[in-house]
């Protein structure tokens, strides 16, 4: 993917475009029960479970963790379970705020097939919150409180056992985590705050200085010290903060979904932008910094306050599905009048696989030339849209001279896996590094891979 210029040497007459995810017009999950109290949000996780073919979701329901299932990811059922009974009626609540230690707010859930202990098949992370604490673990940004990472485990994702109520004091609020197959670690990107003493006077007028720290664990029991990963910078509007970041590995890189918070009291908006990292530690923001999932338009159910849960997105055919939360009201404190009733719902936004950003050119044509690469494989495949244009591919030597016989053209195609019709397999190149030159006319290029 071209989220950064890691493999790009030069471009001419091309444009970088972040492709907003296409939202379904209506929510897929709405509040409908008293225990949801008008609020269902994807502070949590949605997965497709290959073991039983079900979509499963753990979501925030007025502070509780509620559970829903679906056969198609579009129409969701809220099963009646035996964990929490409200006014004599079974509910779909699986973790109760006020009824599970110091549990306060869910971060996410993973299903972990690697763990040999079936009682730890599902793992949950959450905010442990003690509002009346005066001991040695007092939260540095919230005096008189203890705020920690809490963890729980389950055999079925429904009945949970506390594993470590105060696993780490390195985070103070909203966090997201996943099992990283590239490092064989659980990795959590959590809330920290910058102080004026840390970064100077800028943060005195830029809100609380919300930022993202990174923790990791080999076993979900012991966690590393936190390390600052990302904060708003001078390119962001005044008053910007990084509210949270959801991350997932793909094609050897880490894709960050950055929840931007615009904190001035006459704003209170949140949307989702993009970031990328090569090692999961040093992230750069994707340019241009336009929303990948924006707040809704006037008249929309998700008018304000967009949030994501744990990732990766669910892959359905050649699409990535992102479940997200949206609300009818702005983040507090907000001093204006442009806000609605406090209702939160969960929606679905889709993109074709890998189509987060394109390098594109109109009919006047543009080119993209890569750095020298070893194309170890048999064929080159493009993620591209040339349905109404053309996309030429040529191989150049390290000096930038064309290699005879190595050129091909894709036209009239729009797909995430377009084979480039070279006359011979890439293996004929041997180990010789080459440059790829893409010539675009009314076409978009999202990425390429060697098969």
ZASE-910228 format. One record per residue (C-alpha): residue in one letter; x, y, z. Coordinates in steps of 0.1 Angstrom, whole numbers, padded with zeros to 4 digits, always signed. Last residue first. Example, Ala and Ser with C-alpha at 12.3 -4.5 7.8 and 13.67 -1.06 7.14 Angstrom:
<sites>
S+0137-0011+0071
A+0123-0045+0078
</sites>
This chain:
<sites>
X+0029-0134-0060
X+0045-0100-0059
X+0022-0073-0045
X+0009-0039-0056
X-0009-0010-0041
X-0038+0015-0043
X-0033+0028-0079
X-0061+0049-0094
X-0067+0056-0131
X-0077+0084-0155
X-0043+0078-0171
X-0016+0063-0150
X+0019+0053-0159
X+0035+0030-0133
X+0072+0025-0133
X+0086-0004-0112
X+0123-0003-0105
X+0145-0033-0107
X+0169-0053-0085
X+0184-0084-0102
X+0179-0115-0081
X+0166-0136-0111
X+0147-0115-0136
X+0132-0146-0152
X+0114-0153-0119
X+0091-0124-0129
X+0073-0146-0153
X+0074-0138-0190
X+0052-0118-0214
X+0040-0095-0187
X+0002-0093-0183
X+0000-0076-0149
X-0025-0097-0128
X-0052-0075-0112
X-0060-0084-0076
X-0079-0057-0058
X-0101-0051-0088
X-0112-0024-0114
X-0103-0032-0150
X-0108-0014-0183
X-0071-0012-0190
X-0040-0028-0177
X-0009-0023-0199
X+0024-0042-0200
X+0061-0036-0202
X+0091-0057-0196
X+0103-0067-0231
X+0134-0045-0230
X+0143-0031-0196
X+0137+0006-0195
X+0166+0027-0180
X+0163+0041-0145
X+0199+0034-0134
X+0187+0005-0113
X+0170-0010-0143
X+0135-0002-0153
X+0104-0024-0154
X+0072-0010-0170
X+0036-0010-0160
X+0009+0010-0178
X-0024+0018-0162
X-0053+0028-0184
X-0086+0045-0181
X-0123+0039-0175
X-0122+0008-0153
X-0085+0015-0144
X-0090+0011-0106
X-0061-0006-0090
X-0048-0032-0065
X-0021-0046-0088
X-0006-0081-0091
X+0029-0090-0102
X+0038-0126-0111
X+0064-0153-0104
X+0081-0143-0072
X+0110-0124-0057
X+0107-0089-0071
X+0139-0074-0057
X+0132-0037-0055
X+0150-0005-0067
X+0130+0025-0055
X+0096+0030-0071
X+0085+0052-0100
X+0050+0067-0101
X+0038+0084-0132
X+0010+0108-0142
X-0013+0112-0172
X-0033+0141-0187
X-0064+0119-0185
X-0064+0121-0147
X-0038+0107-0122
X-0040+0087-0091
X-0020+0075-0061
X-0046+0059-0039
X-0052+0056-0002
X-0072+0032+0020
X-0080+0006-0006
X-0063-0024+0009
X-0093-0046+0007
X-0123-0028-0007
X-0138-0004+0017
X-0167-0007+0041
X-0184+0012+0069
X-0208-0004+0094
X-0228+0014+0121
X-0232+0012+0159
X-0255+0035+0177
X-0253+0063+0204
X-0281+0085+0216
X-0276+0115+0239
X-0302+0139+0224
X-0288+0165+0199
X-0260+0190+0198
X-0254+0223+0180
X-0261+0247+0209
X-0225+0256+0219
X-0205+0252+0251
X-0192+0217+0247
X-0174+0199+0275
X-0182+0173+0264
X-0180+0154+0232
X-0207+0163+0207
X-0241+0147+0204
X-0260+0125+0180
X-0236+0097+0183
X-0216+0073+0161
X-0198+0041+0168
X-0179+0020+0143
X-0179-0014+0127
X-0152-0016+0099
X-0157-0042+0072
X-0129-0048+0047
X-0140-0060+0013
X-0128-0085-0012
X-0150-0113+0001
X-0157-0103+0037
X-0126-0094+0057
X-0134-0082+0092
X-0114-0052+0102
X-0084-0059+0123
X-0092-0043+0149
X-0104-0034+0183
X-0130-0007+0186
X-0137+0024+0165
X-0152+0058+0174
X-0170+0087+0157
X-0183+0116+0177
X-0209+0135+0158
X-0237+0133+0131
X-0238+0095+0133
X-0276+0092+0129
X-0275+0115+0098
X-0297+0145+0092
X-0268+0169+0087
X-0238+0148+0076
X-0221+0122+0096
X-0186+0124+0112
X-0159+0112+0090
X-0144+0077+0087
X-0111+0079+0067
X-0109+0116+0076
X-0084+0138+0058
X-0048+0142+0069
X-0033+0142+0035
X-0010+0125+0043
X-0008+0095+0065
X+0004+0102+0100
X+0037+0085+0109
X+0041+0058+0135
X+0073+0046+0152
X+0065+0016+0174
X+0046-0010+0153
X+0077-0017+0133
X+0070-0003+0098
X+0043+0021+0110
X+0013+0038+0093
X-0013+0064+0103
X-0049+0071+0092
X-0077+0094+0103
X-0109+0087+0122
X-0133+0115+0135
X-0141+0132+0167
X-0157+0166+0173
X-0160+0186+0206
X-0161+0220+0188
X-0171+0252+0207
X-0152+0241+0238
X-0120+0235+0219
X-0112+0198+0219
X-0109+0185+0184
X-0104+0148+0190
X-0088+0126+0163
X-0093+0089+0166
X-0063+0075+0147
X-0068+0042+0128
X-0032+0029+0126
X-0021+0004+0099
X+0010-0016+0109
X+0032-0029+0080
X+0041-0064+0067
X+0012-0068+0044
X-0014-0059+0071
X-0010-0055+0109
X-0038-0039+0128
X-0040-0008+0150
X-0067+0012+0168
X-0056+0046+0181
X-0072+0067+0208
X-0081+0103+0216
X-0051+0119+0198
X-0056+0156+0206
X-0063+0187+0186
X-0069+0221+0202
X-0051+0241+0175
X-0055+0223+0142
X-0030+0195+0134
X+0002+0202+0115
X+0019+0213+0147
X+0016+0179+0163
X-0010+0157+0180
X+0005+0129+0200
X+0018+0094+0191
X+0038+0065+0204
X+0048+0073+0240
X+0063+0042+0256
X+0046+0023+0284
X+0064-0002+0306
X+0059-0038+0296
X+0030-0060+0306
X+0028-0092+0325
X-0004-0113+0323
X-0015-0113+0287
X+0012-0139+0279
X+0040-0122+0258
X+0029-0087+0268
X+0032-0053+0251
X+0025-0017+0260
X+0023+0014+0237
X+0013+0049+0246
X-0011+0072+0228
X-0018+0109+0235
X-0044+0131+0252
X-0029+0165+0259
X-0056+0177+0283
X-0069+0205+0260
X-0045+0225+0238
X-0042+0257+0257
X-0017+0246+0284
X-0005+0219+0260
X+0016+0243+0239
X+0034+0256+0270
X+0062+0231+0269
X+0063+0195+0259
X+0068+0175+0291
X+0062+0201+0318
X+0030+0211+0300
X+0018+0175+0305
X+0012+0149+0279
X-0014+0123+0286
X-0017+0086+0282
X-0043+0065+0266
X-0035+0030+0253
X-0021+0011+0223
X-0019-0025+0234
X+0003-0052+0218
X-0001-0089+0227
X+0031-0104+0215
X+0043-0129+0189
X+0062-0102+0171
X+0048-0104+0136
X+0017-0123+0147
X+0007-0094+0168
X-0022-0103+0191
X-0045-0073+0194
X-0051-0043+0217
X-0071-0010+0220
X-0071+0016+0248
X-0094+0042+0263
X-0083+0054+0297
X-0054+0059+0322
X-0026+0036+0308
X+0007+0027+0324
X-0009+0015+0357
X-0007-0021+0345
X-0024-0054+0353
X-0047-0040+0380
X-0077-0063+0379
X-0057-0092+0368
X-0074-0125+0356
X-0110-0117+0364
X-0132-0146+0351
X-0158-0142+0324
X-0188-0161+0312
X-0198-0149+0277
X-0168-0151+0255
X-0169-0189+0257
X-0139-0201+0277
X-0133-0167+0293
X-0105-0145+0305
X-0103-0111+0322
X-0078-0082+0321
X-0076-0047+0337
X-0054-0019+0326
X-0053+0008+0353
X-0068+0040+0366
X-0065+0047+0403
X-0081+0079+0415
X-0075+0108+0440
X-0054+0127+0415
X-0063+0120+0378
X-0033+0128+0356
X-0007+0110+0378
X-0031+0081+0385
X-0026+0071+0422
X-0006+0038+0424
X+0011+0046+0458
X-0022+0049+0477
X-0050+0075+0478
X-0078+0060+0459
X-0115+0070+0457
X-0125+0067+0420
X-0111+0032+0416
X-0113+0024+0378
X-0101-0007+0360
X-0103+0001+0323
X-0108-0030+0302
X-0090-0058+0284
X-0107-0091+0274
X-0094-0125+0265
X-0112-0154+0250
X-0097-0189+0249
X-0084-0185+0284
X-0104-0214+0299
X-0094-0235+0269
X-0058-0234+0282
X-0035-0242+0253
X-0036-0205+0242
X-0031-0204+0204
X-0068-0201+0195
X-0071-0166+0211
X-0104-0149+0206
X-0099-0113+0213
X-0120-0088+0232
X-0118-0050+0235
X-0113-0019+0256
X-0143-0023+0279
X-0152+0004+0304
X-0154+0004+0342
X-0144-0029+0358
X-0134-0023+0394
X-0146-0057+0405
X-0172-0071+0382
X-0207-0060+0393
X-0205-0022+0392
X-0202-0022+0355
X-0216-0055+0344
X-0198-0079+0321
X-0218-0104+0299
X-0249-0083+0292
X-0273-0099+0267
X-0302-0098+0291
X-0324-0122+0311
X-0355-0106+0326
X-0364-0105+0363
X-0360-0067+0365
X-0326-0070+0349
X-0307-0103+0350
X-0270-0105+0342
X-0251-0136+0333
X-0279-0160+0322
X-0281-0149+0286
X-0309-0137+0263
X-0293-0133+0229
X-0290-0099+0212
X-0294-0107+0175
X-0277-0087+0147
X-0288-0081+0111
X-0259-0069+0090
X-0229-0091+0098
X-0244-0121+0079
X-0251-0147+0105
X-0252-0123+0134
X-0243-0123+0171
X-0246-0098+0200
X-0229-0094+0234
X-0231-0066+0259
X-0203-0051+0280
X-0218-0027+0305
X-0210+0010+0306
X-0242+0023+0289
X-0240-0007+0265
X-0204-0009+0252
X-0200-0037+0227
X-0188-0073+0223
X-0197-0085+0188
X-0198-0118+0171
X-0202-0127+0134
X-0210-0164+0132
X-0195-0192+0111
X-0191-0216+0140
X-0154-0221+0142
X-0146-0194+0116
X-0156-0167+0141
X-0161-0134+0123
X-0151-0107+0147
X-0165-0074+0162
X-0147-0059+0192
X-0152-0035+0221
X-0160+0002+0225
X-0182-0002+0195
X-0210+0019+0210
X-0246+0012+0222
X-0261+0040+0243
X-0298+0049+0248
X-0299+0034+0283
X-0285+0000+0272
X-0299-0016+0303
X-0334-0004+0294
X-0333-0022+0260
X-0335-0009+0225
X-0302+0008+0217
X-0294+0004+0180
X-0272-0020+0161
X-0267-0021+0123
X-0271+0017+0121
X-0285+0032+0089
X-0270+0047+0057
X-0243+0020+0054
X-0210+0039+0053
X-0185+0038+0025
X-0150+0042+0039
X-0133+0074+0029
X-0105+0070+0003
X-0075+0091+0012
X-0062+0106-0020
X-0026+0113-0030
X-0025+0130-0064
X-0002+0124-0094
X+0015+0147-0119
X+0049+0132-0114
X+0060+0108-0087
X+0094+0099-0073
X+0113+0073-0053
X+0084+0054-0038
X+0090+0023-0017
X+0087+0039+0017
X+0066+0067+0004
X+0037+0063+0029
X+0002+0049+0029
X+0011+0036-0006
X+0000+0000+0000
</sites>
